Amino acid sequence: MKKIVGVLLVAMFVVVALTTFYVSYQDEKQNLSGYVKVKHSPNITAIELFDDDDRGTTTPTSELTPNDEMTIRITVDLIDPTEIYSVDVVIYHNLAGFTAPDNASHHATIHWDKDVGSWSISPSGTTWDVDGINSSVPLGTQVGTIHIYVVFTPGKIARYSATGNWVIYAKVTDTDNPTLLYDEDQLTGLNCKYYLEMHVDAVAFDFGSVPPGCTNVSFNYTGGINVSVITNYWWRLTLNATGWYNTTDDLVVDFSTFDSILADDDPIPDEAPSSETGLAPFWVKPSGSYWDSLSPPTDDLIGTVIHLYLFVTLPSDIDPGDYHTTLSVITAQSAP
């Protein structure tokens, strides 16, 4: 009896082994249908710049105008029915290059996509701006030739160029496959106009009461006169004045022959040249005295601020009395 049980167990193991061996070699099959649509990408045929605001196209131009609204028109040919997914416009100076990060002086990026449905511009918090109301992209499925309008304002410190250093790059994508169905192009050789604005936070200055023969007496203006400048290139700050006049408008002290008003950018007029930490002081002359080759600011909201301090020196033989002068503060383009 025990032998029979043993034989039966061996037979069962053989059956199980044969069954497992058979299942491991069974094949399963399912056919899948494949499909691909070959489609034409959007084709940018023109990028144009206009010196018009509100999507105007009457004044074509080849130069940017800082702090003035302008219009870009992008012409796109759509051979197959297409819905535009995104538009990117990069406005950059060759000195920075296309891949540089956005900054107020050399590089700006404007973006639109259909998911958000609104326009944005970088760098933010600057005087670069995009007019989202007048900028437009044809919505829905389109075919044939369409126009995309980007209405924007170049920032105040967009770097001046008279040698065609600016570029407008544009990229347009298709909703069906934005990473593959797209086109890009650029408009090169653009100039940028010179821009400068100045603000002086004073209309007068007063040295108060001083004796004849005084030397380098500071004016009564705490912290100096702030001369704020926003410009997109190197610049010059010039001061000129003719002299001291008496109450009957007679010229008593001629600044061309006597050094009377000293200008500095700090409250210490008699620093040794080796100790001077800012701009070197100068005597104001009728022909104009200046600080030259001042670098453009990197901030287009505050700009560069010169703290102007004035000091008076008078002849020892000047008569007591009241005297007045007119000091002109002039800013202008300079060179590096």
C-alpha positions as CSV (number, residue, x, y, z in Angstrom):
1,M,0.0,0.0,0.0
2,K,2.8,2.4,0.8
3,K,4.4,1.7,-2.5
4,I,1.2,2.5,-4.4
5,V,1.0,5.9,-2.6
6,G,4.6,6.7,-3.5
7,V,3.9,5.9,-7.2
8,L,0.9,8.1,-7.2
9,L,2.7,11.1,-5.7
10,V,5.5,10.8,-8.3
11,A,2.9,10.7,-11.1
12,M,1.2,13.9,-9.7
13,F,4.5,15.8,-9.6
14,V,5.2,14.8,-13.2
15,V,1.7,16.1,-14.3
16,V,2.2,19.4,-12.5
17,A,5.6,19.8,-14.0
18,L,4.3,19.2,-17.5
19,T,1.4,21.6,-17.0
20,T,3.7,24.4,-15.8
21,F,6.0,23.9,-18.7
22,Y,3.2,24.1,-21.2
23,V,1.7,27.4,-19.8
24,S,5.0,29.2,-19.8
25,Y,5.2,28.9,-23.6
26,Q,1.8,30.2,-24.5
27,D,1.6,33.5,-26.7
28,E,-0.8,36.4,-26.3
29,K,-1.4,38.8,-29.2
30,Q,-3.3,42.1,-29.7
31,N,-3.1,44.4,-32.7
32,L,-3.0,48.2,-32.3
33,S,-4.0,50.7,-34.9
34,G,-1.3,53.4,-35.6
35,Y,-1.9,56.9,-36.7
36,V,0.2,60.1,-37.4
37,K,-0.8,63.3,-38.9
38,V,2.0,65.2,-40.9
39,K,1.2,68.9,-40.6
40,H,2.9,72.1,-41.8
41,S,4.3,74.2,-39.1
42,P,3.4,77.9,-38.8
43,N,5.6,79.9,-41.1
44,I,6.7,83.4,-40.0
45,T,7.1,85.4,-43.2
46,A,7.7,88.9,-41.8
47,I,8.5,90.8,-38.6
48,E,8.0,94.6,-38.9
49,L,8.5,97.4,-36.4
50,F,6.4,100.5,-36.4
51,D,6.7,103.8,-34.5
52,D,3.0,103.8,-33.7
53,D,1.1,103.0,-30.6
54,D,-2.2,101.1,-30.2
55,R,-1.4,98.6,-33.0
56,G,-0.8,101.3,-35.6
57,T,1.2,100.4,-38.7
58,T,1.5,103.7,-40.6
59,T,5.1,104.5,-39.6
60,P,7.6,101.8,-40.3
61,T,11.0,102.2,-38.5
62,S,14.3,100.5,-37.9
63,E,15.0,101.9,-34.4
64,L,13.6,101.6,-31.0
65,T,12.4,104.6,-29.1
66,P,12.8,104.3,-25.3
67,N,9.7,105.3,-23.2
68,D,7.5,105.5,-26.3
69,E,4.9,102.9,-27.3
70,M,5.6,101.0,-30.5
71,T,4.0,98.1,-32.5
72,I,5.5,94.9,-33.8
73,R,3.6,93.1,-36.6
74,I,4.3,89.4,-37.1
75,T,3.0,87.9,-40.3
76,V,2.4,84.1,-40.2
77,D,1.3,81.8,-43.1
78,L,-0.8,78.8,-42.0
79,I,-1.0,76.2,-44.7
80,D,-3.0,73.7,-42.6
81,P,-5.7,74.8,-40.2
82,T,-3.9,75.8,-37.0
83,E,-4.7,77.2,-33.6
84,I,-1.9,79.4,-32.2
85,Y,-0.7,78.2,-28.8
86,S,2.0,80.7,-27.9
87,V,3.9,83.8,-29.0
88,D,7.3,84.8,-27.7
89,V,9.2,87.9,-28.7
90,V,12.7,88.6,-27.4
91,I,14.1,92.1,-27.9
92,Y,17.8,92.1,-27.2
93,H,21.1,93.9,-27.8
94,N,24.0,92.0,-29.5
95,L,26.2,92.9,-26.5
96,A,24.0,90.7,-24.3
97,G,23.0,88.1,-26.9
98,F,19.8,86.1,-27.3
99,T,20.3,83.7,-24.4
100,A,21.2,86.4,-21.8
101,P,18.8,86.9,-18.8
102,D,16.3,89.7,-19.1
103,N,17.5,93.1,-17.8
104,A,16.4,96.7,-18.2
105,S,19.2,97.8,-20.5
106,H,19.8,94.9,-23.0
107,H,17.2,92.1,-23.0
108,A,13.4,91.8,-22.7
109,T,11.0,89.0,-23.3
110,I,7.3,89.3,-24.2
111,H,5.1,86.2,-23.9
112,W,1.5,85.1,-24.7
113,D,-0.1,81.7,-24.6
114,K,-3.7,80.6,-25.0
115,D,-3.9,78.8,-21.6
116,V,-3.3,82.1,-19.7
117,G,-4.7,84.3,-22.4
118,S,-2.8,87.4,-21.4
119,W,0.5,89.1,-22.2
120,S,3.5,89.4,-19.9
121,I,6.8,91.1,-20.1
122,S,10.2,90.5,-18.4
123,P,12.0,92.1,-16.8
124,S,9.1,93.2,-14.5
125,G,9.3,96.2,-12.3
126,T,11.0,98.4,-15.0
127,T,9.8,100.8,-17.6
128,W,9.6,98.1,-20.2
129,D,5.9,97.5,-20.8
130,V,3.5,95.5,-23.0
131,D,0.0,96.9,-24.0
132,G,-2.1,93.8,-23.5
133,I,-5.3,95.6,-24.6
134,N,-4.0,96.4,-28.1
135,S,-1.7,93.4,-28.6
136,S,-3.6,90.6,-30.3
137,V,-3.4,87.0,-31.6
138,P,-6.1,85.6,-33.8
139,L,-8.0,83.1,-31.7
140,G,-9.4,79.7,-32.6
141,T,-8.5,77.7,-35.7
142,Q,-7.0,79.8,-38.5
143,V,-5.8,79.1,-42.0
144,G,-4.0,81.3,-44.6
145,T,-2.2,84.5,-43.6
146,I,-2.7,86.0,-40.1
147,H,-1.2,88.9,-38.3
148,I,0.0,89.0,-34.7
149,Y,0.4,92.4,-33.1
150,V,2.7,93.1,-30.1
151,V,2.3,96.6,-28.7
152,F,5.1,97.5,-26.3
153,T,7.2,100.2,-24.8
154,P,11.0,100.0,-24.8
155,G,12.5,100.8,-21.4
156,K,14.1,104.1,-20.6
157,I,17.6,102.6,-20.4
158,A,17.4,100.3,-23.4
159,R,20.9,100.8,-24.6
160,Y,21.5,103.5,-27.2
161,S,22.8,102.2,-30.6
162,A,23.4,103.9,-33.9
163,T,25.1,100.9,-35.4
164,G,22.2,98.4,-35.7
165,N,22.9,96.3,-32.5
166,W,19.3,95.5,-31.6
167,V,17.4,92.4,-32.7
168,I,13.7,91.4,-32.5
169,Y,13.2,87.6,-32.3
170,A,9.8,86.0,-32.7
171,K,8.6,82.4,-32.2
172,V,5.0,81.1,-32.8
173,T,3.8,77.6,-31.9
174,D,0.9,75.4,-32.9
175,T,-1.5,74.0,-30.3
176,D,-1.4,70.5,-31.8
177,N,2.3,70.1,-30.8
178,P,3.9,73.3,-29.5
179,T,7.4,71.7,-29.1
180,L,7.6,70.6,-32.7
181,L,5.1,72.6,-34.8
182,Y,6.6,76.1,-34.6
183,D,8.6,78.7,-36.5
184,E,11.0,81.4,-35.5
185,D,12.6,84.3,-37.2
186,Q,14.3,87.6,-36.3
187,L,14.5,91.2,-37.4
188,T,18.1,92.4,-37.1
189,G,20.1,95.6,-37.6
190,L,17.9,97.8,-35.4
191,N,19.1,101.1,-33.7
192,C,17.9,102.6,-30.5
193,K,17.4,106.3,-30.0
194,Y,19.3,108.2,-27.3
195,Y,17.2,108.8,-24.2
196,L,17.9,111.2,-21.2
197,E,15.8,112.7,-18.5
198,M,16.9,114.8,-15.6
199,H,15.3,115.9,-12.3
200,V,16.8,118.4,-9.9
201,D,15.1,118.6,-6.5
202,A,15.9,122.3,-5.9
203,V,15.2,125.6,-7.6
204,A,17.6,127.8,-5.6
205,F,20.6,127.6,-3.2
206,D,21.8,130.0,-0.5
207,F,25.2,130.4,1.2
208,G,23.6,132.6,3.8
209,S,25.7,135.4,5.4
210,V,29.5,135.2,4.9
211,P,32.4,137.7,5.3
212,P,34.6,139.0,2.5
213,G,37.5,136.7,1.7
214,C,35.6,133.6,2.9
215,T,36.9,130.2,1.5
216,N,34.8,127.2,0.6
217,V,31.8,127.9,2.7
218,S,29.1,125.3,2.2
219,F,25.6,126.2,1.1
220,N,22.6,125.8,3.3
221,Y,21.2,122.6,1.7
222,T,21.4,119.5,3.8
223,G,22.4,116.4,1.9
224,G,23.2,118.3,-1.2
225,I,21.1,119.0,-4.3
226,N,19.9,115.7,-5.8
227,V,20.4,115.6,-9.6
228,S,18.7,112.4,-10.8
229,V,19.4,111.2,-14.3
230,I,17.9,108.3,-16.3
231,T,19.7,107.7,-19.6
232,N,20.6,104.8,-21.9
233,Y,24.2,105.8,-22.6
234,W,27.2,107.5,-21.1
235,W,26.5,111.1,-20.1
236,R,27.9,114.4,-18.9
237,L,26.8,116.8,-16.1
238,T,27.8,120.4,-16.8
239,L,27.4,123.4,-14.5
240,N,27.9,127.0,-15.7
241,A,27.4,130.4,-14.3
242,T,28.7,133.9,-15.2
243,G,29.3,135.5,-11.8
244,W,28.0,137.3,-8.8
245,Y,25.7,140.3,-9.6
246,N,24.6,143.0,-7.2
247,T,21.1,144.3,-6.7
248,T,21.4,146.6,-9.8
249,D,22.5,143.6,-11.9
250,D,26.1,144.7,-12.3
251,L,28.7,141.9,-12.6
252,V,30.9,142.2,-9.5
253,V,32.7,138.8,-9.4
254,D,33.4,137.3,-12.8
255,F,33.7,133.5,-12.6
256,S,36.0,133.5,-15.7
257,T,38.7,135.3,-13.7
258,F,37.9,134.5,-10.1
259,D,37.2,131.0,-8.7
260,S,34.1,131.5,-6.6
261,I,31.8,128.5,-6.7
262,L,33.2,125.0,-6.2
263,A,31.1,122.0,-7.0
264,D,31.6,118.5,-5.5
265,D,29.6,115.3,-5.1
266,D,30.4,115.1,-1.4
267,P,30.4,117.6,1.5
268,I,34.3,117.7,1.8
269,P,35.7,120.1,-0.8
270,D,39.3,120.0,0.2
271,E,40.0,116.3,0.1
272,A,43.5,115.4,-1.2
273,P,43.3,113.8,-4.7
274,S,44.6,110.6,-3.2
275,S,41.6,110.5,-0.8
276,E,38.9,111.5,-3.2
277,T,36.3,108.7,-3.3
278,G,33.9,110.1,-5.8
279,L,34.0,112.8,-8.5
280,A,36.8,115.4,-8.4
281,P,35.6,118.9,-7.5
282,F,35.7,121.7,-10.0
283,W,35.2,125.5,-10.2
284,V,32.1,126.6,-12.0
285,K,33.0,128.7,-15.1
286,P,30.9,130.6,-17.6
287,S,32.1,128.3,-20.4
288,G,30.9,125.3,-18.4
289,S,32.7,122.9,-16.1
290,Y,31.6,119.2,-16.1
291,W,31.9,115.6,-15.0
292,D,32.2,113.6,-18.1
293,S,31.9,109.9,-19.2
294,L,29.4,109.1,-16.4
295,S,28.2,105.5,-16.9
296,P,24.5,104.8,-17.7
297,P,22.4,103.6,-14.8
298,T,21.3,100.0,-14.3
299,D,18.0,101.0,-12.7
300,D,15.5,102.7,-15.0
301,L,13.2,103.8,-12.2
302,I,15.6,105.6,-9.9
303,G,18.5,106.1,-12.3
304,T,21.8,107.7,-11.2
305,V,21.6,110.3,-8.4
306,I,24.4,112.8,-8.1
307,H,24.5,114.6,-4.7
308,L,25.6,118.1,-5.7
309,Y,27.4,120.2,-3.0
310,L,28.3,123.8,-3.6
311,F,30.9,126.0,-1.8
312,V,31.6,129.7,-2.1
313,T,34.8,131.6,-2.0
314,L,34.8,135.4,-2.3
315,P,37.4,138.2,-2.9
316,S,38.6,139.9,0.2
317,D,37.7,143.3,-1.2
318,I,34.1,142.6,-2.1
319,D,31.6,145.1,-0.7
320,P,29.0,143.9,1.8
321,G,25.6,143.5,0.2
322,D,23.3,141.1,-1.5
323,Y,24.5,139.2,-4.6
324,H,22.8,136.7,-6.9
325,T,23.8,134.4,-9.7
326,T,22.2,131.8,-12.0
327,L,23.6,128.3,-12.1
328,S,22.7,126.1,-15.0
329,V,22.6,122.3,-14.6
330,I,22.9,120.6,-17.9
331,T,23.0,116.9,-18.8
332,A,23.9,115.6,-22.2
333,Q,25.2,112.6,-24.1
334,S,28.8,111.7,-23.6
335,A,31.1,108.8,-24.6
336,P,32.6,105.9,-22.6
